[in-house]
Every structure is written in structure tokens, then in C-alpha cells.
Amino acid sequence: MHVTANVEERPANWLPIPGELQEAARRRVVVDENDMYSKGEVAAYHPRQREGFIKTARGEMIPFSAEQSSVIGDIGNLEQGARIGFDASMTPHGMRVTILKIY
């Protein structure tokens, strides 16, 4: 039995161009800033190492690693000056970011 009632008819070449797909995905990622995370901004970010520092509202600098943290949001939007939310915890080497939320 062959059913085609649910198949949507599409024109030829309907797939998006890869560059457009990345831009569309970046626009779709919306992270709500009205949450209970501490707020700050990225003071320094090194994309190759995926590490950097967050400047908190009190002016403290806390290191982060995107590899070792849970990242919420589009990591492609992570750059110096980006507004972020975070959760940090104490480690033997000092404070480290455990959750990084990119707005």
C-alpha cells in the first residue's frame, strides 16, 4: 500500500544553501535574559582555545572554558563584550564557570 497524502510537494532545489542555514539557525536561537543566572559580559575570549574571562557586575574576572562548561545558546555569538549569564563554582584552582548562557 502506497500513501502519498502526507507528502508535501516541493520545487526543485528546495534545500537551503549552507551559509543561509547557519545564519537562520543563529537568528532562531533566542535565550531569555529573565532568569536567575548571574549576569556579566565577556571580557576576553580566545576562539581557538574556546576559553576566556567573564567580567561580573561587581568587576570580578572569572575564567571559563567552553569545553568544560555547559553552554546554553549559540557559541558562534560568543565574543568580547557579549552579554552572558553564568553560574560559577569553587575549584581547587579558584572560581570557574560551570554554566555559560549566551544572550
Secondary structure, 3 states (H helix, E strand, C coil): CCCCCCCCCCCCCCCCCHHHHHHHHHHHCCCCCCCCCEEEEEEEEECCCCEEEEEECCCCEEEEECCCCEEECCHHHCCCCCEEEEEEEEECCEEEEEEEEEC
